[in-house]
């Protein structure tokens, strides 16, 4: 009597994909008869296949079952990997509709450097808010755009909190002199102060990538290459020069390990009062100053407001150009003069950039506009050997108000679907006029951001001069663009 054995059961591979239920039902209809058929053949006394004993029959049946199982598994794997057969088999995207470039569901950022816009987007995706994204991008620009901004510069900012409805200005404080012809750096304490009050991620998280870029290197982009070609290399070697003394060209790789060390120390600071101490102590040694300079005094203050029929305008208080901007807007709105059709001429007359701007927005209406200056291209041209920081030539007689005039328009609170608009200029000695011109055009003919994106791109030669960053909220979407269009890279999600 032959020994009895249990039935050979067919266990289906669990390769489930959304949308493949019909395929699995077909496989079950195929698989189950195989199981029943094998059971009948195994339970038949003296089972034979082609005259072979029952043991051989069971062995062949097992091999057949293995082949069928493998075939089905390969079929499902092929269905998963094949682009044609995979249509409808993956989880649907968050939204079934697409947008024009610069329009996003959750949040967006725009800045003069693609690397820094990408960093801002990464911080947003990581759970950060518009303050995290904007401050992180500003720190990134301090590394990759030393011709326009940096830790030696001065920052102004305007933050609108959609949750509270409050608008807060980051003020740089009075201009202070570090040494004759050299401005006192205020960037680190100012940005840390803003982040401490409104950021969500940790301060070291914002500094991680800028520190890595300074330490491991970054690619010289078109704005920096153009500024280096115009400036020459005096005072900038060896950081921004080839070994033969020529300025770094487009695509070359630059590093700044001393700056990386300063950023690393800043990441360890516990409060705004200490965040710039390491930098200042090194600068005192470099410049052989007899005593430490006075500490910078950035502050957070309520933003200036101006009511208009379309809503409320917010900007920064003096000594920024905010009050000047509001006075210009009031006189222009009351005069009822027709707004100009194009503001590009104001950008075309801009000088070589000595300031920089970054803007972030989320779909709930929160916005952060940041603008910084080192007063002229590469500031004073004095590169601190111990810190890798280019010091500004912003001193008491400087006129920083020309570039510091970020503006936010909040639509009337009676309309829950009202739009919001943020404007911040860079590289322009007439920033107030450019922003006034742009705002008047917006009020005269409101347009969504995707319509602005469809305008022809202006001459690329203009992009190295002045630019106007625009962020907006429309129909619960975040919008970003620039004037001239195509000058500043943007990212979002």
C-alpha positions as CSV (number, residue, x, y, z in Angstrom):
1,X,0.0,0.0,0.0
2,X,1.4,3.4,-1.0
3,X,1.9,6.0,1.6
4,X,-0.7,8.8,1.5
5,X,0.2,12.4,1.0
6,X,-1.6,15.6,1.4
7,X,-3.0,17.7,-1.5
8,X,-0.7,20.1,-3.4
9,X,-2.2,23.5,-2.6
10,X,-1.7,26.5,-5.0
11,X,-0.8,29.7,-3.1
12,X,-1.3,32.8,-5.2
13,X,1.5,35.4,-5.1
14,X,0.2,38.5,-3.4
15,X,1.3,41.1,-6.1
16,X,-1.7,43.4,-5.7
17,X,-1.9,46.6,-7.5
18,X,-4.8,49.1,-7.5
19,X,-6.9,48.6,-10.6
20,X,-5.8,44.9,-11.2
21,X,-8.8,43.3,-9.4
22,X,-10.2,42.0,-12.7
23,X,-6.8,40.4,-13.6
24,X,-6.7,38.7,-10.2
25,X,-10.2,37.3,-10.5
26,X,-9.2,35.8,-13.8
27,X,-6.2,34.2,-12.2
28,X,-8.3,32.8,-9.4
29,X,-10.6,31.2,-12.0
30,X,-7.6,29.6,-13.6
31,X,-5.9,28.6,-10.3
32,X,-8.8,27.0,-8.5
33,X,-9.5,24.3,-11.1
34,X,-5.9,23.4,-11.0
35,X,-6.1,22.8,-7.3
36,X,-9.2,20.6,-7.6
37,X,-7.7,18.7,-10.5
38,X,-4.6,17.9,-8.6
39,X,-6.5,16.8,-5.6
40,X,-8.5,14.3,-7.7
41,X,-5.5,12.9,-9.3
42,X,-3.6,12.5,-6.0
43,X,-6.5,10.8,-4.2
44,X,-7.1,8.2,-7.0
45,X,-5.7,4.8,-6.0
46,X,-2.7,3.6,-8.0
47,X,-2.7,6.9,-10.0
48,X,-0.6,6.7,-13.1
49,X,0.4,9.0,-15.9
50,X,1.3,7.2,-19.0
51,X,1.9,4.1,-17.0
52,X,4.2,5.7,-14.4
53,X,3.6,5.0,-10.7
54,X,1.7,7.5,-8.6
55,X,4.9,9.0,-7.1
56,X,6.1,10.1,-10.6
57,X,2.7,11.5,-11.4
58,X,2.8,13.6,-8.2
59,X,6.3,14.8,-9.1
60,X,5.2,15.8,-12.6
61,X,2.1,17.5,-11.3
62,X,4.2,19.5,-8.8
63,X,6.6,20.6,-11.6
64,X,3.6,21.6,-13.8
65,X,2.1,23.6,-10.9
66,X,5.5,25.4,-10.3
67,X,5.6,26.3,-14.0
68,X,2.1,27.7,-14.0
69,X,2.8,29.7,-10.8
70,X,6.0,31.2,-12.2
71,X,4.2,32.1,-15.4
72,X,1.5,33.9,-13.5
73,X,4.0,35.8,-11.3
74,X,6.0,36.9,-14.4
75,X,2.8,38.1,-16.0
76,X,2.0,40.3,-13.0
77,X,5.5,41.7,-12.8
78,X,5.5,42.4,-16.5
79,X,2.1,44.2,-16.1
80,X,3.6,46.3,-13.3
81,X,6.8,47.3,-15.3
82,X,5.2,47.8,-18.7
83,X,4.4,51.5,-19.4
84,X,1.6,50.6,-21.7
85,X,-0.1,48.0,-19.5
86,X,0.4,50.0,-16.4
87,X,-2.1,52.7,-17.3
88,X,-4.6,52.9,-14.5
89,X,-2.8,50.3,-12.4
90,X,-1.0,52.8,-10.0
91,X,-2.5,55.0,-7.3
92,X,-4.0,58.2,-8.8
93,X,-2.1,61.5,-8.4
94,X,-3.2,64.0,-5.7
95,X,-4.9,66.0,-8.4
96,X,-6.4,64.9,-11.8
97,X,-5.8,68.3,-13.4
98,X,-2.6,70.0,-14.5
99,X,-1.3,73.6,-14.2
100,X,0.7,76.0,-16.2
101,X,4.3,76.5,-15.0
102,X,4.5,78.5,-11.8
103,X,1.2,77.3,-10.4
104,X,1.2,74.8,-7.5
105,X,-1.3,73.2,-5.1
106,X,0.6,73.7,-1.9
107,X,3.5,76.1,-1.9
108,X,6.1,77.7,-4.1
109,X,9.3,79.7,-4.0
110,X,11.2,81.9,-6.5
111,X,14.7,83.2,-6.2
112,X,17.6,84.3,-8.5
113,X,19.4,80.9,-8.2
114,X,18.0,77.5,-9.2
115,X,19.9,75.7,-6.5
116,X,18.3,77.9,-3.8
117,X,14.8,77.6,-5.2
118,X,15.3,73.9,-5.2
119,X,16.4,74.0,-1.5
120,X,13.3,76.1,-0.6
121,X,11.0,73.5,-2.3
122,X,12.8,70.7,-0.4
123,X,12.1,72.5,2.9
124,X,8.5,72.9,2.0
125,X,8.1,69.3,1.2
126,X,9.9,68.3,4.4
127,X,7.1,70.0,6.4
128,X,8.5,73.5,6.6
129,X,6.5,76.7,6.1
130,X,7.1,79.7,4.0
131,X,9.5,81.2,6.6
132,X,11.6,78.0,6.6
133,X,11.7,77.9,2.8
134,X,12.5,81.6,2.4
135,X,15.2,81.8,5.1
136,X,16.8,78.6,3.8
137,X,16.9,80.0,0.3
138,X,18.4,83.3,1.6
139,X,21.2,81.4,3.4
140,X,21.8,79.4,0.2
141,X,22.0,82.7,-1.9
142,X,24.6,84.0,0.6
143,X,26.8,81.1,-0.6
144,X,26.1,80.9,-4.4
145,X,25.5,84.6,-5.1
146,X,28.2,86.5,-3.2
147,X,28.0,89.4,-5.8
148,X,24.5,90.3,-4.7
149,X,24.0,89.1,-1.1
150,X,25.8,87.4,1.7
151,X,26.4,87.1,5.5
152,X,28.0,90.6,5.3
153,X,24.8,92.1,4.0
154,X,21.6,93.6,5.5
155,X,18.2,92.0,5.3
156,X,14.6,93.3,5.3
157,X,11.6,91.1,5.2
158,X,7.8,91.1,5.1
159,X,5.8,88.2,6.4
160,X,2.0,87.7,6.2
161,X,0.5,85.0,8.4
162,X,-2.7,83.8,6.9
163,X,-3.6,81.9,10.1
164,X,-3.6,85.1,12.2
165,X,-4.1,87.7,9.6
166,X,-1.1,89.6,10.9
167,X,1.7,91.1,8.8
168,X,5.1,91.5,10.4
169,X,8.2,93.3,9.1
170,X,11.8,92.2,9.7
171,X,13.8,95.4,10.1
172,X,17.5,95.5,9.8
173,X,17.9,98.4,12.3
174,X,20.1,101.4,11.8
175,X,23.1,101.1,9.5
176,X,26.2,100.5,11.5
177,X,29.9,100.7,10.5
178,X,32.2,97.8,11.3
179,X,35.3,99.7,10.1
180,X,35.8,102.7,7.8
181,X,34.0,101.9,4.5
182,X,32.7,98.5,5.8
183,X,29.2,97.8,7.0
184,X,28.3,95.7,10.0
185,X,27.0,92.3,9.0
186,X,23.4,91.7,10.2
187,X,22.3,88.8,8.0
188,X,22.7,85.9,10.5
189,X,21.0,87.5,13.5
190,X,18.2,88.9,11.4
191,X,17.4,85.6,9.6
192,X,17.6,83.7,12.9
193,X,15.3,86.2,14.6
194,X,12.7,85.7,11.9
195,X,13.0,81.9,12.0
196,X,12.9,81.7,15.8
197,X,9.5,83.5,15.9
198,X,7.8,82.0,12.8
199,X,9.7,78.9,11.5
200,X,8.7,75.3,11.9
201,X,11.8,73.3,11.1
202,X,14.9,73.5,13.2
203,X,17.5,76.1,12.5
204,X,20.3,73.5,11.7
205,X,18.0,72.0,9.1
206,X,18.0,75.3,7.2
207,X,21.8,75.6,7.4
208,X,22.6,72.0,6.3
209,X,22.5,72.5,2.6
210,X,24.1,76.0,2.4
211,X,27.0,74.6,4.6
212,X,27.4,71.6,2.3
213,X,27.4,73.9,-0.8
214,X,30.1,76.1,0.7
215,X,32.2,73.1,1.8
216,X,31.8,70.7,-1.1
217,X,31.4,73.3,-3.9
218,X,28.7,74.8,-6.1
219,X,28.4,75.5,-9.8
220,X,29.0,79.1,-10.9
221,X,25.7,80.2,-12.6
222,X,25.1,82.9,-15.2
223,X,24.5,85.8,-12.8
224,X,27.6,85.1,-10.8
225,X,29.7,84.5,-13.9
226,X,28.5,87.8,-15.4
227,X,29.3,89.7,-12.2
228,X,32.8,88.2,-12.0
229,X,33.5,89.1,-15.6
230,X,32.5,92.7,-15.0
231,X,34.1,93.0,-11.6
232,X,37.5,91.4,-12.2
233,X,39.3,89.3,-9.6
234,X,40.8,92.0,-7.4
235,X,40.3,91.0,-3.8
236,X,38.3,87.9,-4.7
237,X,41.1,85.4,-5.3
238,X,41.5,82.5,-4.6
239,X,37.8,81.7,-3.9
240,X,36.5,83.0,-7.2
241,X,39.5,82.7,-9.5
242,X,41.2,80.1,-11.6
243,X,44.8,79.2,-10.8
244,X,45.9,81.7,-13.5
245,X,44.0,84.5,-11.8
246,X,41.2,84.6,-14.3
247,X,37.7,84.9,-12.8
248,X,35.7,81.7,-12.6
249,X,33.5,81.2,-15.7
250,X,30.0,79.7,-16.2
251,X,29.9,76.1,-15.0
252,X,33.1,76.3,-13.0
253,X,33.0,74.9,-9.5
254,X,33.7,77.1,-6.5
255,X,34.1,76.2,-2.8
256,X,34.3,78.4,0.4
257,X,35.3,76.2,3.3
258,X,35.8,79.1,5.7
259,X,32.3,80.2,5.1
260,X,31.1,76.6,5.7
261,X,32.8,76.7,9.1
262,X,31.0,80.0,9.9
263,X,27.6,78.5,8.9
264,X,28.3,75.4,10.9
265,X,29.0,77.5,14.0
266,X,25.8,79.5,13.3
267,X,23.8,76.3,13.3
268,X,24.9,75.7,16.9
269,X,23.7,79.0,18.2
270,X,20.8,78.9,20.6
271,X,19.4,82.4,20.2
272,X,19.6,85.5,17.9
273,X,22.0,87.3,20.2
274,X,24.7,84.6,19.8
275,X,24.2,83.5,16.2
276,X,26.5,86.1,14.8
277,X,29.1,86.1,17.6
278,X,31.5,83.7,15.9
279,X,31.5,85.7,12.7
280,X,32.1,89.0,14.4
281,X,34.9,87.7,16.6
282,X,36.7,86.4,13.5
283,X,36.2,89.7,11.7
284,X,37.6,91.6,14.6
285,X,40.8,89.6,14.3
286,X,41.0,89.9,10.5
287,X,40.5,93.7,10.6
288,X,42.7,94.1,13.8
289,X,40.0,96.1,15.5
290,X,40.8,97.4,18.9
291,X,37.4,96.4,20.4
292,X,34.4,94.4,19.2
293,X,31.8,96.4,17.3
294,X,28.3,97.1,18.6
295,X,26.0,94.2,18.1
296,X,23.5,94.5,15.2
297,X,19.9,95.3,16.2
298,X,17.4,93.7,13.8
299,X,13.8,93.6,15.1
300,X,10.3,92.4,14.2
301,X,7.7,95.1,14.0
302,X,4.1,95.5,12.8
303,X,4.1,96.2,9.1
304,X,2.9,99.5,7.7
305,X,-0.7,99.4,6.3
306,X,-2.6,101.3,3.7
307,X,-6.3,100.7,2.9
308,X,-7.3,100.8,-0.7
309,X,-10.6,99.9,-2.4
310,X,-9.2,96.5,-3.4
311,X,-8.0,95.6,0.1
312,X,-5.0,96.4,2.3
313,X,-1.4,97.1,1.4
314,X,1.5,96.1,3.7
315,X,5.1,97.1,3.6
316,X,8.2,97.6,5.8
317,X,8.6,100.7,8.0
318,X,11.5,103.2,7.8
319,X,14.4,103.5,7.2
320,X,13.4,101.1,4.4
321,X,11.7,102.5,1.3
322,X,8.3,101.3,2.5
323,X,7.0,104.7,3.6
324,X,8.2,106.2,0.4
325,X,6.4,103.4,-1.6
326,X,3.1,104.0,0.2
327,X,3.2,107.8,-0.4
328,X,3.9,107.1,-4.1
329,X,1.0,104.7,-4.2
330,X,-1.4,107.1,-2.5
331,X,-0.6,110.0,-4.8
332,X,-0.8,107.9,-7.9
333,X,-4.1,106.2,-6.9
334,X,-5.7,109.6,-6.0
335,X,-4.5,111.3,-9.2
336,X,-6.4,108.6,-11.2
337,X,-3.7,108.8,-13.9
338,X,-3.7,105.8,-16.2
339,X,-1.2,103.1,-15.3
340,X,1.6,102.4,-17.7
341,X,1.2,99.4,-19.9
342,X,4.7,98.1,-19.3
343,X,7.1,98.4,-16.3
344,X,10.0,96.8,-18.2
345,X,11.8,100.1,-18.8
346,X,12.3,100.6,-15.1
347,X,14.1,97.2,-15.0
348,X,16.2,97.9,-18.0
349,X,17.8,100.9,-16.4
350,X,18.8,98.9,-13.3
351,X,22.5,98.8,-12.3
352,X,24.6,95.7,-11.7
353,X,22.9,93.9,-8.9
354,X,24.1,94.7,-5.4
355,X,21.0,93.3,-3.8
356,X,19.0,90.1,-3.9
357,X,15.4,89.0,-3.3
358,X,13.5,85.8,-2.6
359,X,9.8,85.2,-2.2
360,X,7.7,82.2,-0.9
361,X,4.0,81.6,-0.8
362,X,1.6,78.8,0.2
363,X,-1.9,78.2,-1.0
364,X,-3.5,79.3,2.3
365,X,-2.2,82.9,1.7
366,X,0.9,83.0,3.9
367,X,3.8,84.9,2.2
368,X,7.4,85.8,3.0
369,X,9.3,88.4,1.0
370,X,13.0,88.9,1.7
371,X,15.4,91.4,0.3
372,X,19.1,91.9,1.1
373,X,21.9,94.2,0.0
374,X,25.6,94.6,0.1
375,X,25.2,98.0,-1.5
376,X,27.1,97.3,-4.8
377,X,28.3,94.3,-6.8
378,X,30.5,92.3,-4.4
379,X,29.9,94.9,-1.8
380,X,33.2,96.5,-0.6
381,X,35.2,93.9,-2.4
382,X,36.9,93.1,0.9
383,X,37.0,89.3,1.4
384,X,37.6,88.3,5.0
385,X,40.2,85.5,5.0
386,X,39.1,83.9,8.2
387,X,35.4,83.7,7.3
388,X,35.1,83.7,3.5
389,X,32.6,86.5,3.9
390,X,32.4,89.5,1.5
391,X,31.8,92.6,3.6
392,X,29.3,95.2,2.4
393,X,30.0,98.9,1.9
394,X,26.7,99.8,3.5
395,X,27.7,102.6,5.9
396,X,25.8,105.5,7.5
397,X,25.8,107.5,4.3
398,X,24.5,104.7,2.2
399,X,20.9,104.8,0.9
400,X,19.5,101.3,1.5
401,X,15.9,102.5,1.1
402,X,16.0,102.2,-2.7
403,X,15.9,98.4,-2.6
404,X,14.0,97.7,0.6
405,X,10.3,98.0,-0.3
406,X,8.6,94.6,-0.3
407,X,4.8,94.9,-0.8
408,X,1.8,92.6,-0.1
409,X,-1.7,93.3,-1.2
410,X,-4.4,91.4,0.8
411,X,-7.8,91.4,-0.8
412,X,-10.8,92.5,1.2
413,X,-11.8,90.3,4.1
414,X,-15.4,90.4,3.0
415,X,-14.5,88.2,0.0
416,X,-13.3,84.8,1.3
417,X,-12.0,84.0,-2.2
418,X,-10.1,87.2,-2.6
419,X,-6.6,87.0,-4.1
420,X,-3.3,88.0,-2.5
421,X,-0.3,89.4,-4.2
422,X,3.3,89.9,-3.1
423,X,6.0,92.0,-4.9
424,X,9.7,92.4,-4.1
425,X,12.4,93.9,-6.3
426,X,16.1,93.3,-6.8
427,X,18.9,95.1,-8.6
428,X,16.9,98.3,-9.0
429,X,17.7,101.8,-7.8
430,X,14.1,102.7,-8.5
431,X,12.4,99.8,-6.8
432,X,9.5,101.8,-5.5
433,X,8.6,103.0,-9.0
434,X,8.8,99.5,-10.4
435,X,6.6,98.0,-7.7
436,X,4.1,100.9,-8.0
437,X,3.9,100.4,-11.7
438,X,3.4,96.6,-11.4
439,X,0.7,97.0,-8.7
440,X,-1.2,99.6,-10.7
441,X,-1.3,97.3,-13.7
442,X,-2.5,94.4,-11.4
443,X,-5.3,96.6,-10.0
444,X,-6.3,97.8,-13.4
445,X,-6.4,94.4,-15.1
446,X,-6.2,91.6,-12.5
447,X,-4.9,88.4,-14.1
448,X,-4.0,85.0,-12.7
449,X,-0.4,84.0,-12.6
450,X,-0.7,81.5,-15.4
451,X,-1.8,84.2,-17.8
452,X,1.4,86.2,-16.8
453,X,3.5,83.1,-17.5
454,X,2.2,83.0,-21.1
455,X,3.7,86.4,-22.0
456,X,6.8,86.4,-24.3
457,X,10.0,86.1,-22.4
458,X,12.0,89.3,-22.5
459,X,15.6,89.6,-23.7
460,X,17.9,87.4,-21.5
461,X,20.3,90.4,-21.3
462,X,17.9,92.2,-19.1
463,X,17.9,89.4,-16.5
464,X,21.3,90.2,-15.2
465,X,20.1,93.7,-14.2
466,X,16.8,94.2,-12.4
467,X,14.0,91.8,-11.7
468,X,10.7,91.9,-9.9
469,X,9.5,88.7,-8.1
470,X,5.8,88.1,-7.9
471,X,3.9,85.6,-5.7
472,X,0.2,85.3,-5.5
473,X,-2.7,83.2,-4.2
474,X,-5.6,82.6,-6.5
475,X,-8.3,79.9,-6.3
476,X,-6.4,78.2,-3.5
477,X,-3.3,77.8,-5.5
478,X,0.2,79.3,-5.1
479,X,1.5,81.2,-8.1
480,X,5.1,82.5,-8.8
481,X,6.6,84.5,-11.7
482,X,9.1,87.2,-12.4
483,X,9.4,90.4,-14.5
484,X,11.1,90.0,-16.9
485,X,9.7,86.5,-17.2
486,X,12.1,83.6,-17.2
487,X,14.8,85.4,-15.1
488,X,14.4,83.7,-11.7
489,X,14.0,80.0,-11.3
490,X,10.9,78.8,-9.3
491,X,9.9,75.6,-7.6
492,X,6.8,74.3,-5.9
493,X,4.7,71.3,-5.2
